[in-house]
Amino acid sequence: MPVRLKDIAEDLGVSVVTVSKVLRDHRDISQATKERVWKRMKELNYRPNLAARALVTGRTFAIGLVVPDLTHAFFAEVAKGITRTIREQGYSLIIASSEEDAALEEQEVEQLLARQVDALILASTRTTGKPLEDIEMRRVPYVLIDRSFPDWKANFVGMDDVEIGRIATRHLLECGYRRIAHVAGPNRSTAEGRRKGYLSALAEQGIEAPDGYIAFGRTGDDAGDESGYAAMRNLLQLDPRPDAVFCFNDPICMGALQAILEAGLEIPRDVALIGCGNVRHTELLRVPLSTVDQDADTLGQRAAELALALIESKANEEPAPEPRRLLVEPRLVARQSTLGPRE
């Protein structure tokens, strides 16, 4: 028979309520009592009934994460940062992918809400925050990550994407490149911000992007390399050909790199490249990629900390706090794709 809370309570001569409070790390219970209970649980190999605990506490100790793509290393790093942070507080993470499909995102969010997750962390594929009304009506705390909505005030953890665009483009300018093109991502806040930053950095030097120098990738995450490859092939047909390209993210940049090398050109002598994300192994490519590091692990950690704070606020029946906007600092990582020999 599985060990019950009642068994542990009887063994130690305490009440079931006391053992239950120990499980929740309640402040009313002394440290000495907690250690006695934890020791006995370990000795008896006690495994809590999560469904029963949820009925008693009103919490499932689970947080839902919805991302647009599970194959993109950036979101894997974000998930790692979230998991490490919430695990310390006894929470588990349930991950779902929207595959850049708004209808599928709605379905995944509904599934997580049906599982009664204590909070949601969402990198939305939508272009407006209006659908988030349903989450708010159910009073489920949520945090937006990476992507935000200009029409919607919500808790957000991400980066200043305009600044990302400026950092990448200024680096190319400082390296001496002047015919700088941009492969933009899909219609999301991240792509719009990085495109604005690119144009802003060019304008600072009195440079206008010629017609055709902004190419739009079909997708930014799933199959981003294919999107970057197709966009780069088009850019290489321009006259004059760009001497440098800032790509929306690293997967797109990897596809662009392949197109340049297949065309018999050298990087960076003929065309320099810089991406965004600093995903794993970009330094191990045939030409190591320059990039803007988004510090995905820290982004995940901050999102998790904010989600946990919102859960506690709700549990204590406090008024909903004003939405917070937390930005992680981007950092240039310069490698051979922009710094290699040009002669």
N, C-alpha and C positions, 0 to 999 in steps of 0.2 A: 504494500500500500504506500502511496506517496506521503511524504511527511507534510503535515498541516501546520498552520500557525498555532492552532490549539495545542498540538503536541509539544512544540517548542516552549510555549507559554507554561504548560504544566510542568515540563522538565525544570524550568528555571524559577518557578513559583511567582510568575508575573502574569499580568492580564494579557489577553489577546490584543487589546487596544494598544498596550505598550509595545508589543512585538510589531504590530502594524505601523506604529509611529517610527520605530527604528528603521523599518523598510523605507519609509519616506524621509529618513534623516531629519525627523522633526526636532525643532529646537527645545521642546519641552523635556526631552529625554536626556539624562546625563550621559557623558562620554563613557563612564564606567559601565553603565547598563547597556549602552550600544555595543560595546566591545564584548560583553558577555553573550548578548544575543547573536552577534555576528559569528562569534566563535562556535556557538552551538549549531547555528545554521550550517556552517562549514563541516562540522563533525557529522551531521546528519545528511549532508549532501542535499540541503533544501533547495528546491527550485520553485520560485514564486509562480503562482497562477496569474498570468498577466491579465486575463479577462476578468478574473475576480478582483484584482487590484484596481482595474479601471473602473469597476462598478463602485468600489469603496471610495476611491480618491477623485473620481471624475477626470482622471488623466490616463492616457494610453502610454505615456512616456515614449512616444514616437513622433518624429518630425518628418514631413514629406518634402521632397525636393523634386521639382520638375525642371528639366533642362532641355534645350532644343536638340541635343545630340550627345549620345553616350560614347561615340568614338573619338570625339575631339578631346585631346589631352588636357586642354584648358579646363573643361568642366570636370574632368576626372580629378584634377588637382583641387578644384573648388570643393568637390565632394569629400576629398580626403581631409581638407581643413575643417569642414563642418563636422565630419564623423569624429575626428580626434577631440574636438571641443565638447560635443554633446555627450560623448561616451563617458566623460569624466563626471557628468551629472546624471548618469543612469538612463540616458536616452538612446534610442536607436534611430537610424535613418532609413527611410523608404524612398527609393529613387525611381523616377519614371522619366521617359523621354517623349517629347512631343513631336520629334522628327520634323520640326519647323512647320507643323500643321496646326492651325488654330483650332480646328474641330477636334483633333486628337488631344490637344492640350486641354481643352474643356473637359473631355472624357476622362483624362488622367487626373485632373484636379478633382472632378466629381468622385472618382474612385477613392482618392485619398481622404476626401471629406467624409465619405461613407465609412471609412475605417476609423474615423474620429481622431485623426492626428491632432496633436496639441498645437501645432503651428505648421505653416507652409513657407517654403523658400522657393521662389519662382523666378526663372530666367525666361520671360515670356516671349513667344513668337508673334504676339499681337502688335498692332500699331496704335492701339488706344487702350486706356485703362478702364473703360466703361464695364467690360465683363467682370471686373473684380468686385463689382457691387454685390454679387451673390456671396462671395467669401465674407465680405463685411457684414452682410445681413445675418450670417450664421455666427458672427462674433468669433471667428477663428483668426488668431493673430497671423500675419503674413509679412514677409520681407521680400522685396524685389531685389534681384542681384543682376549686375552687369548691364541690364537693359531697363530703362525707365520710360515714363510717359509724361510728356509736357502738359497733358490735360488732366493729370491725376496726381493728387498728393498722397504719397504713401512712403512707408519706411523703405529706404533704398541703400544698398551697399554696392559700390562700383568704383569707377574711375572717371576723371574728367576726360572724355573722349576728344574734345577739342584740343586739349593739351597734348594728348597722345599724337594727334595729327601734326601738331606744331613740332613736337620733339623729333619725330621721324623725318619730317621735311627739312627742318633746320639742319639736322645732321647731314643730309644729302647736300644741302647748300654749302655747308661748312667744308665738305669734302671736295667742293669745286664743281658739282653737277649743276646744270642750269635747265636742261630740257627734262623736267621731272614730271612723270605721269603718275596716275593713281588708279589702282584697281579697287573700286569701292565694294562694300558688302551689300547685302539685301536691305530693304527699306525698314531699318530699325534705328533706334536712337543712337546706338553705337556707331553705325555706318555714317549717319548724318553728321555726328560730332566730329569724327575723324576726317571726313571730307571738308568740313568747315575749317578744321585746324590746318589741313594741307593748303587750302586756298589762302588762309590767313598768313601762313609762313611765306608763301610765294609773294603775296602782296607787300609784305614787309621789305622785300628786296626789289619791288617794282616789277615783278614778273607776273604775267598772265598765262594761265594754262591754255595752250592752243586748242582749237577744235579737235575733239577726238582723244584728248589726253586723259580724260576721265572715262574709264571703262567700268561697266557694272557687272559684277559677278552674279551668277544666277543664285548662288547659295554661298554662305560664309562658313559653315561648319561641316555638316555632312556633305561629302563629295566636294569640299572646298578646293582640293587640289585640281580636280577636273575643271572647275569654274575658273581658277587662276590660269590654268594652261590655255583654255580657249580665249580668255581675255588678253593674255600676253601675246598670243599668236596674232591677234588683231592689232595690238599696239606696235608690233614689229613691222607691220606693213605701212606705217605712217611715214611721211616724209615732211620734215626731218624725223628720224626715229628718236624716241626718248633715250637719253643717256642714263636715266635712273628711274626707278619705279618704287613708290610706296604702296604696299599691299595692305588691305584691310586687316588681315590676320596671317598667321604663319602657315596654315594649310593652303590658303590661296597663294602665298609666296612660294611654297614648295612646287606648286603646279607651274607658276611663272618661271621658276628656275629651270624646270624640265624643258619648257618651250624654248627658252633662250639657248640652252646647251644643244638641243636638237637642231636649232637653226645654225649651228656652227659658230656661235658667238661665245665670247669669254666674259665671265663675271669676275670683277666689276669693270674690266677694261672697256668692253663695249656697252654693257648695261649693268648698272649697280642695282641692288635689291635690298629693301628693308621691309620687315613684316611687323607683326604685333602679337604678343602673347608669351614669347620665350618658352614655347612648349618643349617638352623633353626631346632630346636628340637632334635639335636643329643645329647644334654645334658639330654633329657628327656627319652631316650631309657632305656630298662631294665638294660643295662650296659652303662652308659654315655661314649661316644666315645671321645678319644683323637684325635686331628686333627691338621692340619696346616691351620690357617686362611688366606684366600686369600683376605680378605677385599673387597668383591665384590662390595659393594656400592661405595667405593672410586674409584675402577677400572672403574665403569660406569661413575662416575663424571669426571674423567680425560679424558676418551674417548670422552665424550660429549664436554668438553672444547676444546679439540683438533679439533674436527669436526667443532665446531662453528668458531674457528680461521681460519680454512681452507676455510670455506664458505666466511668469511669476506675478506680474501686475494684474493679469486677469484672475489668477487664483486668489489673490488678496482682495479681489473686488474693488480695485482702484480704478479711478476714471482713466479711460484710454489716453495714454500720453500722446503729445504732438508727434507726428511722424518725423523721423530723423533721416538725414541724408549724410551718410558716411562715405568718404572718398579715400581710397588707397592711392598712395603716390606712385606714378609710373616712373620707370627708370630705363634709360638707354643702355642697350647691350650691343656694342659695336664689334662686328666680326669681319671675316674676309670678304663677304659679299658687298661691302662698301669700302673697306679699308685695304683691299688687296692692290697689287701693282696695276697701274693704268697704262703703263708704257709697254 
